[in-house]
Amino acid sequence: MRASNCASILLVDQHDAASDALAQLLRELGHVPVRLDAHAATSHSASAELALIIVDAGAKPAGAAAASAHATGVIDLLQRLRAAPGLTGIALIVIAPEGDPSFPFAQAYAAGAIDVLPSPVLAAALKAKLAFLIGAHHTATRQRRSDTDLRDARARLEITLAAAELATWTWDVAANRVTADAAMARLFNISPEVAAGGPVQNYLDALHPDDLAHATARTEAALASGEPYDLEYRVRASDGLYHHVIARGEVVADASGAGQHLRGVVLDITRQKQAEAQLGASEERYRTLFDSIDTGACIIDVLFEGDTAVDYRFIEINPAFVKHTGLTDAVGKTVRELVPGHDRHWFTTYGQVATTGVPVRFVDEARAMHRWFDVYATRVGGPASRQVALLFTDISERVAADAELRRLAADLSEADRRKTEFLATLAHELRNPLAPIRSGLQVLRLNAGNAKAAARVQDIMDRQLDHMVALVDDLLDVARITRGQIALKPEWTSVQQVVAGAVETSRPLIDASGHELRVEVPERPLALYADPNRVRQILNNLLNNAARYTPHGGRITLSARQEGDDVLLAVSDNGIGIAQDQLCAVFDIFTQVGRTAHHAGGLGIGLSLVRSLAEQHGGQAGAASAGLGNGSVFSVRLPLAPPGAPAATPAPGKAGRAASADVALRVMVVDDNVDAAATLAELLALIGHVVDVANDGPTALHMAARRHPQVMFLDIGMPGMDGYQLAQALRQDARHAGVLLVALTGWGSADDRERTRAAGFDVHLTKPVELGALADLLARHAQLAGLDAAVAS
């Protein structure tokens, strides 16, 4: 015998390995799969035991066209199954193809599916779904049978009443003689002789002991008052079982008026009681299921004005209803009372379900409730009913997560587009200075004896190299800001001082573009406690940006004024301007708003640096423009130093060309880049030092033991023995105790500097380094070490 929760399940499948596995899983869960292909399933005559239909959509075909055609075929199959006469009303589940996010879930629901499960199906998930749906099927089946039994019992009762097939009796109280008919004799299990006039005790002996006192009291009360009586009790019948009966009687005086008679009828209601008990048990099981599921459930009465659904009233709700809706004390109230702004389309949908009887599954938003719901709605009762049962889940978090995923995908796509554009721009910007540098080298080769040409070309190459260094510095700053590694070095300075420094740096670009620059700063010094280099960098970026995007011969104004406790620094121009819808993006990294072939320049990170550096100083950056062709204004607001701040010290001027060394030091350059090592050695030799070159770590160790250098410039990223290992080896050798170790590398973060210090380096320099800075470093070392001109010999 099958378990009570077992059911027959129509499995419409492809008869492949995956379908075999699904059928086996159903058997393991205790169910009986009836496997048919699509054609046989649509003509199948369902038995009364069939509880569920599962459609296995099979594997996703290769290729978009094939996948689309396959999905269309599945939807068509669902529609034919739902229209098949023998399958109407049976719940239907679809197993979607594995790895097919484009499968039309919404169309599947619209075609009649109660649920769509992704493949492969988890056994636990399938078991839970089947338990709920098959339990509901069994409950509905039992309730239909109970209703049928109850109707049959009532019909028999009505036939019995119509034919007067009742047990009748008369009791002569004074003589204690009860005269009863044959039906009464069978019901109370007495002989025909006793029924012809036996004492009442024969009938009382047949009553259930628990009902005897109550029945006797009601009878005595009727005799005392003369009023009719109506009571229910149990009596042991001729079949040996207790039957439920209803007894009705009245007191009648005899013809002489001297005595009393009690006469009445007894109706056997045992079958009705049994049907009511079965119905009560079914109702209890339904109520247990209704109250225990986590899905929100309710019965609503749709309210109409004419043919238009205008509201609905909550008739019954389960405990999960409150969790999914947030509505409390809803029974008896309409949704308009609870949610006044509820969308009308909900009334329309439920009205159609109530009038047509066609169930629907859909996902929609209840804007007034600020929630999204996944809903299954079906009519309760016949065509005249306007009640609808709802099963629903609050999916607001899932919808929000989906929206966030879509937003993130769009952001990633936009970031990828901007990254691609940035890389193209970076290549362009690096080639710009490389082209004149390469051309300059050719000029130097062709005009080796022309000093004027060489000087002019050297100036060009210096400027282009400075431009490349600035590009690389900007990239490094962006990387540090992104990782939170920029550390400000604040000091007491003034607005006037940083403005003067920024103008000096940006003046060549502004003059080369033929622009007129006006500087408007107050005469009274405005004190700042800030990193002056970073504030100058902010202003340089704004000035350079204005110079690039202003046509030749334009006007640029740099102004500074105090506003409360802040200073407002602004750079305005009469350049190409910015469209209003693009203003919000000008400070985004890798963005060049208004960038065209005629106004290209930079990597699109300058303004992003401006905003980040301003915010690190506790300030903010902004942009304004009257539109394309009407110029722009970029502003930065920074907090001023409090009153009584120390006076700013003058900033040091820019170092000039490197002078010849007063003391010739023994220097060694170690770099696996042969050209880099050779050119640096030649420069150091030109300013008076004695230089040796090594291109790997072991050679450098061997040479240092012979040459005893006083200063060593070490590259870090060398193959084999890198710069860290070489420095550690030198520090472990007492012969090199006084050597100055200088790390010369392209890595310049705080972590990189800490690592070189731990390896034994004295100084960390990032490439490229100006010759003047190197000359100053060597001079300071000679001075601190007390060396004189004779040492190098």
N, C-alpha and C positions, 0 to 999 in steps of 0.2 A: 504494500500500500504506500502511495506517495505521501510525503510530508504535507502538512496543511498549507504551508507557504509555497508549495511547488506549483508551477503553472506551465501550460503549453505556450510556447513563444514561436511565432512565425518568423523565421530567419531568412530574409531575402538576400542572397549572397552570390559571390562569384565562383564558388566551389574551388577556391585556391587554398594555399597553405595558411594564409592569414585568416580566411573564413573558417577553415578547419579548427584553428586554434580558438577562435571565438566560440564556435559550437561546443568545443570541449570545455571551455570555461563555463558556459551556461550549464552544461551537465554537472560539472563539479559543484556549482552553486545549487544543484538540486532541481533544475528545470528541464523541460523537455523541448529541445529545439526542433521545429518542423522546417526543414531546409528546402526551399524552392527557389528557382531562378525567377527573373523579373516577369517573364511571360506567364509562367504557371501561377505565380503569386497573385496577379491581378484577376485571375479567374477562379481563385480558391474560394470554396464555400466554407466559411469559418464555422467551427463548432462552438458550442456554448462555453467550452472550457478555454478557448483561446483568449489569453489575457493581454498580449502585447505583440507589436510588430517591430522588428529591428531590421533596418536596411543597412547593409554593409556596402559603402560606396566603393570599396576596393582601393587599389593603389593609384596614386596620381600618375597619369600618362606623361611621358616625356614631351616637352614642347608646349608653348603657351596655347596654341590652337587646339591641340589634342586635349589639354587639361580643361579648356573652356567647353569643348564639345562634351567631354565626359560629365562635367558639372551640370550642363543643360540636360543630359540624359537622366541624371539622378533626380533633378527637380521634376521632370516629366513623369518619372516612375512614381514619385511621391504623390503627385496629383492623381494618377490613375489608381493607386492603392486607396487613396482617400475617397475616390468616387466609386470604388467597387462595392456593390450592394452587400456582399457578405462581410465586408470589413469595416463598415461605417461605425464610428464611435469607439473603435479600438485604438488605444494610445499607440503612438508611433515614434520611435527613436532612430536617429541617423548616426552612423559611424563615419565621420568625415575622413577623406584620404590623408595619410600620414604626410606631414611636411608640406601641406598645401594651405598657406595663409589666405590665398585668394578664393577659397571655396565659398560659395554664396550662402552664408549662414542665414541671412535675413530672408532670402527666397525660400530656403528650406522650412523656416518657421511659417512663412506665409502659405506654403504648400500643405501645411497640416502637421509638421513635426512638432512634438511636444518638447523635444530636446535634441541638441546636436552635440555629440561627444567627439573630441579629437582622438585620432589614432596615433599610437597604440592605446587601447583602453586599459586603464588601471583597474585591476580586479576589485579593489576596495570601492572605487567610485562607481563601477557598474553594479556591484552588489547593493550599494546604498540606493541607487536609482531604482533597481528592480524591486527591492524590498518595499519602497514607498509606492510605486505604481501598481505592483501586483497586490500589495495589501489593500490599496484603494479599490482595485478590481474585485478582490474577494469580498470586501466589505459591501460594495455596491451589489454584488450578486446575492449575498446573504440577505441584504435588506430587501431586494426585489422578491426573493423567495418568501421572506417573512411577511411582506405586504400581501403577497398572493395567498399565503395561508390564512392571514387575517381576513382577507376579503372572502375566502371560501367559508371560513367559520361563520362570518356574519351572514353570508348567503344562506347557509344551512339553518342558522338561527331564525332568519326571516321566514324561510320555508316552514320551519317547525311552528313558529308563531301563527303563520297564516293557516296552517292545517290544524291548529289547536292541539298539537301533539305535546301537551304539557302534563306534568304529574300533578294531579289534583287531589285534594283531600278535604275532609270535614271532620272536625273534632267536637263531639258532644261533651262539653266540659263536665257537666254534672254526672253523667254516666261513665265518663272517662273511656269513651269509645271513639276510635278513629277509623273512618271509612276512607279508603284510598283506592286509586285505580292501579292498573297493572304497571304503568310507567313508574308510579310512586313505589310500588313493591320492588321493582327491579333496582331503582335508585337507592333504596334503603335496605336492600337485601333481606326482605321479609317474605314469608310464605303468603300465598293467596288467601289462606284461611285467616291469618293475622290481619291482612289488609282489609278483610271484610268486616272487621269490627274489633280489633285488638286494642289494648291500652296504649296510651301515648308513650309509655316508657320504652316500648319496642323501637320507636323512632329516635328517642333521645339517646338510646344506647348506640345508635349508628353514627352519632355526631363525633367529630374530632374532639378529644378531651380539651384542647385549648379553646375551642369555640363553644363548648356546652354552657358555661356560665353566662356568657354574653347572650346566646340565643334564648336561654330560659328567662333571663331578666327582661329581654325585649318582649317576649310573649306575655309574661305576667303584667308588664306595664300596659300592653294593649288591652288585656282583659280588664284591668282596673280602670282605664280611661275610656275604653270603648273606641279608641282611635285606631285607624288602620296601621299596620306595621309593614316594614320593608327591611330585610336584613340579609347578609351574606354569610355563609359558613361552609364548612367542609363536612362531607358525609362519606362513609365507607360503603361503596356500592357492591353489586353482586360480583363484579370482577376483582374484588378484594382491594381496590385502590380507592384513595380518597378523591372525591370529585368536588369541584367548587360549584356551589349552587346559589341562586338568588331565590329567596322565599318572600312572597307577598301574601298578606291575608287581611281579613276584616272580621270584626265581631258582629254576630247576628243573633238577635233574640229569637227564641222559639215561638211557635204560634200562640202558646198560652201566656208568653211573657214571663214565665217563671224561671227559665233557664237560659244559659248562654251557649252559643255555638261559635266556633272559630273555623272559618273555612278559607282556603287559599290555593295558590299554585306554587310549584317549585320548578325552577328552570335550571338545567345543567349548563354551566358556562365554562366547563373545564377546557375545551378547545380554545375558547377565546382567551382564557388566562394563559394557556401555553403559548399562544401566538403573541400575546402582550409581553410575556417573559422573553421570548426570542427577540422580539423587536427591541426590548429594553437592553438586552445584551449587545445587540448590534449597535444600538445608539451609544452604548458605553464604549465599545471598541472604536467607533467613529470619533467620539469625543476625545478619547485618549490620544488617538492619532492626530486629530485636529489641534489639540493643545500642546503636543510634544514636539511637532516638527519646528525646525528653526526658520522655515520659510514663513513669511507673513501670509495670513489667510483671512478672508472675510466673506460674508454674504451681504450683498447690497440690493436695495430695492430702487430701481431706476425710475425717476420721476419725470413725467412727460407733461408738456403743454401742447395739446393737439398731437401731432406726430413728431414733435421735436423734444428730444431729451434735454432737460434743463438742469438736472441735479440728481443726486442719489443719496439714499439714506442707509446708514450702516445698521444691519439687522443683527449680525453676529460677527465677532472677531476672536482671533486666538491670541495667546500671550505675546507671540512674536510680532504681532501687528504694531504694537507700540514701538518696539525697537526699530522697525523698518520705516515707520512713518513719522515718529515723534508725536503722534496724536494720542491724547489720553481721554478717557471717558467719552468714547465715540459712539457707543451703541445708542440708537434712537435719534441720533443727530444727523443732519445732512452735511455733506462735505463743504457746502457753501457757508454753513455756520462755523465750521472749524477752520476752513481755508477760504476766506472771502474772494481772493483773486485767482482761484483755481482755473486753469485753462479750460476753455469750452470743448477742445477736441477730445478730452477725456469723456465728457458726457456723450458726445457723438459716437465714440467707439463702443462704449458700454450699451448705448441705446441700440446700436446695430446688432450686438450680440443678443440682447434681450428680445428683439423683434424677429430676428432670423433664426436664432438657435445655433448659429455657426460659431464655434469657438475660435479664438484668436490668440496668437502669441506675438508680443511686440516689445520693443524697447523704446522708451520715450522719457522726456523731461517734464517734471512738474515744477515749473519755474517759481511759482508762488511758495513752494515748499523747499526750494533750493536742493532738489534731489532728482536723481535719475532712477528709473525703475525698470526691471525686467518682469513683465506681467504675462500670466496666462489667464484668460477669462472665458467662462463657459456658462450657458444658461442653466438655471436650476428649475426643474418642472417642465410642464408642457407648453404648447404654443401661447396659451393665455398668460403664462407667468411673465413677470417683469423683474424677476430676481436673477442676479448674476453672481456666480462664485468666482473669487479672485485668488490666485496664488501669485505672490510677487516677492521680489527681493530688491532691497536698496543697493544699487550698484554705483552710487555716486563716487566712491573712492576708486572703483575700477575705471569709470569714465574719466575721472580726473587724471588717473595714472596714464591712461591711453593718450589723453590730450598732452600730458607732460612728455610722454615718449615721442609724440609727433612733433612737439616743440623742440625737444632735444635733437631729433633727427633733422629738423629744419635748421637748427643752430649749427649742427655739425656740417650740414651741407653748405651753409653759408660760410662757416669757418674754413671748410676745405676750398671753397671758391676763392675766398680772400687769401688763403695760404698760397694757392696756385698763382694768383695775381701778384702776391708779394714776392714769390720766388722769381717770377718773370721780371718784376721791377728791380729786384736785387741784382739780377744778372745785368740788366740794363745800366743800373747805377754804378756797378763795379767796372763795367766796360767803359763807361764815360771817362773816368780818370786814367784807366789803363791805356786808352788809345793815345792821348797826348804824351804819356810816359814812354810808350813804345816809339812813337814818332820822334820824341826828343832824343832817345838813344840813337836813332838812325841819323839825326842831324849832327849829334856829337861825333859819330863815326865819319860822316862825310865832311865835316868842318873841324877837323881835329886841331887846326892851328888858328881858328877864328875865336879869339877870346870873347868878343862882344856877343857872338852867336851862342857860345857856350854859357855865358852868364845869363842870357835871356832864356835859354832852354832850361837851365838849372832852376831859375825862378818859377818857370811853368811847372816843372816836375815837382818842386817843393809844394806848390799850391795843390796840385792834383793828389800828391801823397797825403797832404793834410786832409783833403776831402775824403780820401779812402779811410784814413784813421778815424775821422769823425763818423763815417758810416758804421765802422766796426764798433766804435764806442757806443753809438746809439743802440746797436744790436745787443751789446753786452749789458747796457743799462736796462733794456726791456727784459732780458733774461733774469737779471738780478731782481727787478721789481716783481716779476711774475713769481719768483721763488721767495720773495720777501727778504732779500739779502742786501738791499741798498741800506747802508748805514749813513745817516747824515752826520756831518761834522760841523755843528753849529758854533758860531763865534759872534762877537760883537762887531757889527758892521753898520753901514748906512745905505739907505735906498739910493742916494746920489752916487755912492761908490760902485754899487753893483750895476747901476744903469750905465755909468761911464765905461766900466769894463765890458759890458755887453755891446755897447755901441762901437768900441774899439775893435772887437772881434768881428762884428757883422759888417763894418763899414766897407771893406773891400768888395763884398758881394753887392751891397747896395749901390756903391759908386759904379761898379762895372755894369749895372743894369740901368744907369742913368737916372736913378730915382732921387728925389729931394727928400731929405730926412729932417724932421723937426723933433727936437727933444724938449719936453716941457716938464720940468721938475721944480718943486718949491726951493727957495733959497735956504730956508731953515732946514738943517739936517733932520732926516727922519731915521731914527735908530731901529735896527733890526737885530734880532738874535736868531740867526739862520746860517745855513751852509751857503756861503757866498758863491762858491763854484756852481752849486746846483741852481741857485736863483739866477746867476748869469746864464746858465744853460737854458733855463725857462725863457728868458728874454731873447737869447740868441735864436732859439727855435721859432719864436713868434716873429722876430725881425726877418729871419731867413725865409720863413713861410710867406711873409708879406712881399718880400723882394721877388720870390719866384712867381707868385700868382698875380703880380701887378704888371701890366704892360710897360714897356720901356718908357722911361721919363715920367713915372708916376710919383705920387706923393705918399709918404709914410710918416706917421706921427707916433712917437713913443712918449706917453705921458704918465705921470705919477702924481697922485694926490691923496691926502689923508681923508678917510671917512670913518669917523669915530675912532675906534681902537685899531683900525685896519688901514693898510695902504692899498689903493687900487692902482695896479699897473695895467695900462692898456696900450695895445698896438693897433692902430687903424690905418687903412689904406683905401685907395680908390681903384682897387683891382677888379678881378672878374666876379667877385661876390659869390654868394652861396644861395641856392634855392631853399625856400622855407622848409620843405619836407626833408631836407638833408642836414639841417642844422643839428639835429639830435645825434647824428652819427659822426660828426667831425672829430670827436675825441676818441673814437673807437680805434683800436690798434689795426694797422695795415689798411687803413681807410684813407683815400685821397679824394675827398669830395670836390667835384669840379675839375678833376684831373683830365687833361686833354693832351693831344700830341704837342700842342704849343706851350703848354704850361706844366710839362712833366718835370719831376724832380723830387728827390727824397724817396724814402721807403714807406711813407705813410705811418711812421711811428713817432714822429716828432711831437705832434699834438697829444698823443697818448702819454708820452713822457711828461709833457707839460702838466697834464691833469694829475698824473700820479705823484710827481714831485711837489706840486702845489698842495695836494691833500696830505702828503707826508709832513709838510710844514704846518699843518692845521688850517690850510686855506682851501680855496676852490678856484676852478677855472670856468670860464663861460665864453660863448661866441654869439655874435649877432650880425645880421646882414639884412639889408632892404631888398635883397633878391639878386639874381644874376645881373652882372654889369654894374652893380651899385656899391661895390667895395664891401669890406668886412671889418669888424672890430673884435679882437680877441683880448680878453681881460683876465687878470689873475688877482685875487684878493688874498693878502697875507697879513697875519697879525703883526702889529708893531711891537717893539720892545717896550716894556713898562717904563714909566718916568724914572729918571735917575740912572738909566743904563750907562755903562762906561762908553767913552768915546771910541769910535772905530779907528783901528790902526790902518794906515795906508796899505793898499795891496801891493805886493812886489811886482815890479815891471817884468815884461817878458824877456827871457834870457836872449842874449845876442849870439853871434857865432862863437864857436869854441876857440879859445886862445891856446897857443902852444903851451905844453906843460912846463912848469918850473922844475919839476922833478921827474926824471924818466924812470918809470916803474917797469919791473919785469911782469908782463901780463900774459896769461894763456887763455885762448878762446877755444872752447870745446863744443862742437855742434856737428851732428851728422849731416846737416845740410852744408855741403862743401862751399857753395856760393855764398851763403850767409856768413859762414865762418871766415872766408877769405876777405869779403868786403869789410866786415867789422874789424878784422885784424889790420887791414890796410888803413882804415880811418884812424885807428888808435896809433898806428905807427906814424901817420902824417902829423899828429899833434905831439909826437916826441917820445912815445913809449916803445919799449922793446917787446915784441909780441911773438908768441909761438902759437901754433894751431894744431889741434888734434881733432879727429873726426869720430872717435869712439872712446868709451870709458877706459878700457885696458890700456890703450895707447897713451891716454892722458895721464894715468897713474905712473906709467914707466917714464914718460917725459918729465913729469913733475918731480920725480925723485932725482933727476939729473939737473934740471934747470932751476929748481927752487923758486917758482913764481911767487910774487907778492900779492897778486890779484888774479882770480880765475873766474871767467864768465862761463857758466855751465848751462847748456840746454837741458830741459827736463825729459822730453819725449824721444830719447835715443833708443834704438834697438839693443838687445843684449843687456848691458849694464846701463840703466837709465841715470838721469841726473841725481835722483835721490840716493841711489846706491853708491854713485861715485862720490857724492858729498860725504856720506857716512864713512866710506873707506878713507877719504882724506882726513877726516876728523879723528880717526882712530890711529893715524900715523903721527907721532910726535914731531917729525921733521917738518910738518906743515901747520904747526900750531898757530903761527901768526898770519897765515894766508887769509885774505878777504875773499869769501865765497859769495858770488853774485848769481842768483837764479835769473836767467834771461829766457822768458817763456811767453807763450801766447795765452796761458791760463792766469787769470787775475782775480778770482773770487777770494772771499775771506777764508774759505776752506783751503784753497790752493796755497794761500800765504801761510796759513798755520802749518800745513804739511811741509813746506820748504823750511820753515823755522825749526820744526821738529827734526828735520834731516840734517841740520847743522849749517844752513845758509845764513849769512849775515844780512843780505839785501835781496829783495824780490822786485825785479823789474819786468814789466810787460812789454812785449814787442808791439810796434817798433819804438825804439828809444832814440830821442834826439841826441846828437853828438855832444851838444852843450851839456846835457844832463850827465852823460858819461864822463866828460872832462871834469865837471864839478865833483862828481863822486870820487874820481881818482885823486883829485887835488886834496879833497877833505881827508881821504885815507892817508895820503903822504904826510899831511900836516899832523893828524892825530897820532900817526906812528913815529913822528919825529925823524922822517927820512930827509936826506939832502940829495943834491945832484950827483953825488958820487956813488950812490947806492946801486944804480942800474948797471954800472960797469962791472 
